Amino acid sequence: MNSTIREMLEKDRKYVVEMMKIFYASPAVLSNGSEEIFKKDIDNCIGECAYIEGYIFENTEDIQGYAMVAKSFSTEFGKPCIWIEDIYIKDKYRGLGIASLFLHYIEEKYPNSIFRLEVEAENERAVKVYKKCGYQILPYMEMKKQ
């Protein structure tokens, strides 16, 4: 596998927006998001926001995908919580171990943290990858208010 992981930069903006449009229109995500939200997310990833980070997966020829993680603290587990918000890999690069590489990377970057993510049950390929990397299904009901 020929992939590197680096922090998201301003030069990546248009590529990440394109990937986010595809990702958020897919069955992997319940909401469709909006270009306005995507741009705000990227602004925060490349800016000074302490709560979110953006990453790019690439090889020497192409951007292969992106990820975003949000940071918080879990009183349930008594330690920092790293939420893997987005992991998107372009179709032609799926199955090459990029998601596993990223999960290992972020776990090494934030030792002694709890790692959480959401995944649609129908996204069987992603569920398989996450389980292989040691993630377990939680019996939680999530609620929200906007």
LOTOR-309001 format. One line per 5 residues: number of its first residue (from 1); for each residue x, y, z of N, C-alpha, C. Coordinates in Angstrom, 3 decimals, m for minus. Atoms other than C-alpha are relative to their C-alpha. Example, Ala and Ser with C-alpha at 12.3 -4.5 7.8 and 13.67 -1.06 7.14 Angstrom:
1 = 0.890:m1.190:0.000:12.300:m4.500:7.800:0.900:1.200:0.000; m0.820:m1.190:m0.060:13.670:m1.060:7.140:m0.770:1.090:0.730
This chain:
1 = 0.845:m1.176:0.000:0.000:0.000:0.000:0.887:1.234:0.000; m0.763:m1.224:0.130:1.310:3.413:m0.930:m0.869:1.158:0.463; 0.825:m1.071:m0.551:m0.441:5.877:1.385:0.734:0.699:1.122; m0.482:m0.769:m1.132:0.612:8.654:3.674:m1.164:0.773:0.579; 1.022:m0.774:m0.702:m1.440:10.573:6.216:0.651:1.313:0.394
6 = m0.491:m1.304:m0.409:m0.987:14.282:6.754:m1.174:0.880:0.417; 1.041:m0.936:m0.398:m2.887:17.197:8.222:m0.594:0.676:m1.235; 0.701:m0.696:1.065:m5.454:18.890:6.009:0.519:1.438:m0.088; m0.492:m1.353:0.252:m4.277:22.162:4.439:m0.981:0.768:m0.878; 0.865:m0.850:0.850:m5.949:25.074:2.654:m0.024:m0.504:m1.442
11 = m0.073:0.468:1.401:m4.762:23.658:m0.699:m0.900:m1.209:m0.264; 0.846:1.193:0.141:m6.975:20.584:m0.040:m1.486:0.328:m0.053; 1.401:m0.387:m0.182:m10.225:22.547:0.379:m0.924:m0.511:m1.100; 0.937:0.369:1.077:m11.799:21.990:m3.055:m0.134:m1.517:m0.125; 0.049:1.458:0.100:m10.889:18.282:m3.045:m0.814:m0.603:1.152
16 = 0.742:0.513:m1.151:m12.279:17.735:0.441:m1.489:0.302:m0.152; 1.418:m0.310:0.236:m15.542:19.540:m0.422:m0.592:m1.000:m0.982; 0.490:0.988:0.980:m15.912:17.258:m3.464:m0.217:m1.362:0.650; 0.132:1.299:m0.662:m15.291:14.158:m1.335:m1.132:0.012:1.024; 1.072:m0.095:m0.990:m17.654:15.371:1.401:m1.369:m0.082:m0.668
21 = 1.277:0.076:0.732:m20.447:15.837:m1.162:m0.342:m1.450:m0.324; 0.224:1.415:0.330:m20.025:12.219:m2.260:m0.311:m0.790:1.265; 0.169:0.732:m1.256:m19.689:10.887:1.291:m1.370:0.260:0.620; 1.254:m0.349:m0.662:m22.701:12.770:2.679:m1.229:m0.313:m0.836; 1.121:0.429:0.844:m24.893:11.762:m0.280:m0.124:m1.519:m0.034
26 = m0.013:1.464:0.041:m24.062:8.077:0.273:m0.829:m0.583:1.142; 0.728:0.658:m1.090:m25.930:5.543:2.430:0.831:m0.142:1.277; m0.859:0.099:m1.181:m22.953:5.670:4.841:m0.334:1.072:1.039; 0.308:m1.132:m0.881:m24.359:8.890:6.366:m1.501:0.265:m0.049; 1.438:m0.259:m0.048:m27.896:9.669:7.531:m0.381:1.388:m0.486
31 = 0.320:m1.361:0.424:m27.773:13.426:6.906:0.750:0.323:m1.282; m0.658:m0.371:1.249:m26.905:15.066:3.619:0.983:1.137:0.167; m0.893:m1.126:m0.185:m25.043:18.003:5.125:m0.313:1.101:m0.991; 0.151:m1.068:0.982:m24.619:21.125:3.025:1.381:0.544:m0.299; m1.295:m0.564:0.357:m21.825:22.883:1.227:0.443:1.034:1.033
36 = m0.325:m0.986:m1.042:m22.005:25.634:3.866:0.612:m0.692:1.226; m0.536:0.751:m1.148:m21.443:23.095:6.661:1.368:m0.590:m0.357; m1.279:0.582:0.411:m18.678:21.361:4.696:1.113:1.041:0.080; m1.009:m1.066:m0.012:m16.828:24.666:4.280:0.350:0.414:1.426; m0.273:m0.333:m1.405:m17.208:25.480:7.993:0.848:m1.087:0.651
41 = m0.784:1.108:m0.549:m15.887:22.027:8.898:1.463:0.117:m0.425; m1.369:m0.124:0.505:m12.842:22.547:6.689:0.686:1.219:0.612; m0.568:m1.193:m0.655:m12.318:26.076:8.061:0.527:m0.354:1.380; m0.399:0.371:m1.355:m12.177:24.594:11.549:1.146:m1.003:0.008; m1.096:0.983:0.078:m9.925:21.694:10.515:1.339:0.660:m0.282
46 = m1.267:m0.622:0.370:m7.314:23.975:8.981:0.292:1.250:0.815; m0.177:m1.183:m0.827:m7.809:26.828:11.438:0.520:m0.353:1.383; m0.499:0.134:m1.370:m7.167:27.158:15.143:m0.996:m0.682:0.940; 0.992:0.664:m0.855:m10.162:25.147:16.428:0.650:m1.170:0.738; m0.624:1.050:m0.825:m9.028:22.931:19.303:m0.792:m1.302:m0.010
51 = 0.883:1.153:m0.112:m11.911:20.474:18.835:m0.054:m0.909:m1.207; 0.093:0.820:1.208:m11.527:19.180:15.294:1.310:0.052:m0.781; m1.187:0.101:0.840:m8.697:18.000:13.068:m0.381:m0.692:m1.303; 0.232:0.611:1.302:m8.660:17.106:9.387:1.266:m0.645:m0.509; m1.128:0.769:0.526:m6.427:14.583:7.664:m0.253:m0.350:m1.459
56 = 0.041:0.398:1.406:m5.632:13.722:4.070:0.773:m1.299:m0.145; m0.703:1.223:0.391:m4.720:10.266:2.750:0.436:0.220:m1.438; m0.466:m0.231:1.362:m2.562:10.453:m0.343:1.139:m0.948:m0.362; m1.207:0.642:0.514:m0.006:8.749:m2.523:0.703:1.053:m0.851; m0.751:m1.008:0.760:2.457:10.452:m4.853:m0.799:0.584:m1.154
61 = 0.776:m0.473:1.144:m0.180:10.828:m7.586:m1.327:0.645:0.353; 1.410:m0.337:m0.205:m3.507:11.476:m5.874:m0.346:0.096:1.478; 0.635:0.034:m1.318:m5.502:12.347:m2.794:m0.917:m1.218:m0.010; 0.768:1.247:m0.059:m7.029:9.019:m1.753:m1.254:0.132:0.853; 1.154:m0.185:m0.863:m9.465:10.314:0.859:0.321:0.994:1.095
66 = m0.191:m0.924:m1.111:m9.866:12.327:4.023:m0.647:m0.578:1.256; 0.643:0.341:m1.269:m10.826:12.009:7.675:m0.078:1.262:0.847; 0.107:m1.060:m0.999:m11.983:14.333:10.430:m0.229:m0.658:1.349; 0.204:0.484:m1.357:m11.763:13.726:14.159:m0.329:1.176:0.902; 0.381:m1.011:m0.986:m13.360:15.670:17.004:0.473:m0.464:1.366
71 = m0.542:0.326:m1.319:m11.904:15.838:20.497:m0.906:0.522:1.097; 0.784:m0.375:m1.171:m13.797:15.875:23.776:0.511:m0.807:1.193; m0.350:0.795:m1.171:m13.686:14.287:27.228:m1.196:m0.868:0.349; 1.066:0.932:m0.363:m15.700:11.227:28.262:m0.020:m0.190:1.511; 0.146:0.254:m1.439:m16.921:11.282:31.852:m0.353:m1.460:0.241
76 = 0.340:1.421:m0.103:m18.205:7.757:31.215:1.258:m0.856:0.153; m1.235:0.773:m0.020:m14.645:6.508:30.679:1.137:0.696:0.735; m0.994:m0.731:m0.767:m12.719:9.198:32.582:1.270:0.336:m0.749; m1.180:m0.354:0.790:m10.386:10.131:29.733:m0.426:0.708:m1.279; 0.332:m0.663:1.258:m10.176:12.063:26.479:m0.726:m0.949:m0.957
81 = 0.764:0.761:0.990:m12.549:10.948:23.754:0.299:0.574:m1.378; m0.266:m0.378:1.381:m11.581:11.033:20.105:m1.111:m0.607:m0.853; 1.085:0.432:0.877:m14.584:10.864:17.790:0.500:0.006:m1.441; m0.320:0.053:1.420:m13.789:9.681:14.299:m1.286:0.389:m0.722; 1.216:m0.563:0.593:m16.320:11.865:12.514:m0.209:m0.460:m1.438
86 = 0.084:0.386:1.410:m15.588:11.142:8.860:1.236:m0.819:m0.349; m1.079:0.678:0.726:m13.496:8.587:7.065:m0.567:m0.262:m1.386; 0.430:0.208:1.372:m13.891:8.742:3.320:1.211:m0.394:m0.837; m1.048:0.475:0.899:m11.778:6.809:0.838:m0.623:m0.162:m1.383; 0.504:0.110:1.367:m12.261:7.108:m2.903:m0.131:m1.473:m0.397
91 = 0.303:1.380:0.404:m13.704:3.975:m4.519:1.230:m0.784:m0.450; m1.124:0.753:0.563:m10.526:3.027:m6.384:1.084:m0.325:1.017; m0.997:0.265:m1.038:m8.527:3.042:m3.129:m0.556:m0.816:1.168; 0.590:0.794:m1.075:m10.941:1.045:m0.966:0.566:m1.410:m0.022; m0.509:1.362:m0.111:m9.773:m2.318:0.302:1.515:m0.083:0.063
96 = m1.466:m0.014:m0.040:m6.116:m1.253:0.483:0.545:0.180:1.419; m0.452:m0.133:m1.379:m6.002:m0.873:4.265:0.182:1.436:0.476; m0.187:m1.400:m0.363:m6.120:2.934:4.346:m0.754:0.342:1.284; 0.768:m0.284:m1.219:m8.873:3.095:6.992:0.686:m0.603:1.221; m0.720:0.635:m1.115:m7.000:0.635:9.213:1.269:0.771:0.326
101 = m1.205:m0.805:m0.198:m3.812:2.652:8.716:m0.337:1.275:0.766; 0.386:m1.235:m0.676:m5.630:5.827:9.784:m0.402:m0.266:1.451; 0.409:0.300:m1.377:m7.229:4.226:12.850:1.220:m0.261:0.880; m1.234:0.245:m0.752:m3.814:2.976:13.968:0.744:1.322:0.241; m0.675:m1.293:m0.093:m2.314:6.425:13.292:m0.622:0.868:1.103
106 = 0.669:m0.890:m0.954:m4.926:8.285:15.348:0.065:m0.585:1.414; m0.129:0.638:m1.313:m4.759:5.735:18.186:1.402:0.206:0.570; m1.377:m0.277:m0.440:m0.976:6.209:18.352:0.162:1.467:0.377; m0.100:m1.439:m0.263:m1.374:9.993:18.262:m0.638:0.376:1.333; 0.735:m0.309:m1.224:m3.816:9.975:21.191:m0.057:m1.224:0.917
111 = 0.011:1.144:m0.927:m2.749:7.244:23.637:m0.841:0.330:1.229; 0.819:m0.155:m1.207:m4.882:6.705:26.743:m1.261:0.812:m0.264; 1.264:m0.639:0.360:m8.007:7.940:24.960:m1.003:m1.086:m0.348; 1.055:0.884:0.489:m11.329:6.338:24.152:m0.304:0.453:m1.433; 0.253:m0.320:1.401:m12.105:6.180:20.430:m1.415:m0.444:m0.342
116 = 1.384:0.297:0.352:m15.651:6.351:19.136:m0.258:0.413:m1.434; 0.442:m0.357:1.334:m17.308:6.452:15.765:m1.419:m0.493:m0.196; 1.332:0.457:0.388:m20.712:6.050:14.192:0.114:m0.639:m1.373; 0.010:0.670:1.301:m21.383:3.701:11.323:m1.406:m0.534:m0.242; 1.298:0.561:0.357:m24.548:2.705:9.513:0.138:m1.520:m0.098
121 = m0.053:1.468:0.000:m25.302:m1.005:9.994:0.088:m0.563:m1.418; m0.007:0.460:1.393:m25.821:m1.321:6.233:1.381:0.133:m0.644; m1.346:m0.201:0.537:m22.232:m0.202:5.651:0.891:m1.151:0.494; m0.626:1.222:m0.499:m21.032:m3.771:6.170:1.520:m0.006:m0.174; m1.446:m0.026:0.245:m17.600:m3.194:4.672:0.714:0.807:1.084
126 = m0.598:m0.839:m1.048:m16.842:m0.374:7.138:m0.101:m0.679:1.357; 0.177:0.695:m1.275:m18.267:m2.345:10.065:1.059:m1.088:0.147; m1.000:1.077:m0.027:m15.954:m5.242:9.175:1.395:0.559:0.301; m1.302:m0.624:m0.235:m12.908:m2.934:9.072:0.117:0.437:1.452; m0.045:m0.509:m1.374:m13.772:m1.316:12.400:0.103:m1.140:1.008
131 = m0.092:1.158:m0.901:m14.333:m4.667:14.095:1.400:m0.616:m0.041; m1.346:0.554:0.154:m11.031:m5.950:12.702:1.030:0.836:0.765; m0.909:m0.910:m0.713:m9.363:m2.903:14.286:m0.313:0.078:1.494; 0.268:0.078:m1.429:m10.867:m3.729:17.699:m1.181:0.816:0.494; 1.160:m0.780:m0.414:m13.950:m1.493:17.725:m1.176:m0.939:0.265
136 = 1.144:0.820:m0.392:m17.069:m2.895:19.386:m1.285:0.793:m0.157; 1.314:m0.634:0.118:m20.736:m2.159:18.789:m0.524:0.295:1.401; 0.585:m0.403:m1.279:m22.324:m0.244:21.666:m1.514:0.020:m0.118; 1.467:0.037:0.054:m25.999:m0.662:22.547:m0.615:1.346:0.400; 0.472:m1.326:m0.360:m26.586:3.108:22.765:m1.086:0.479:m0.942
141 = 0.909:m0.777:0.814:m29.477:5.146:21.558:0.552:1.416:0.055; m0.492:m1.366:0.035:m28.229:8.526:20.456:m1.166:0.938:m0.223; 1.050:m1.001:0.148:m30.428:11.578:20.770:0.658:1.338:m0.330; m0.543:m1.310:0.307:m29.978:15.108:19.472:m1.098:1.048:0.048; 0.904:m1.141:0.055:m31.569:18.531:19.596:0.711:1.080:m0.781
146 = m0.619:m1.071:0.797:m30.925:21.270:17.070:m0.649:1.318:0.307
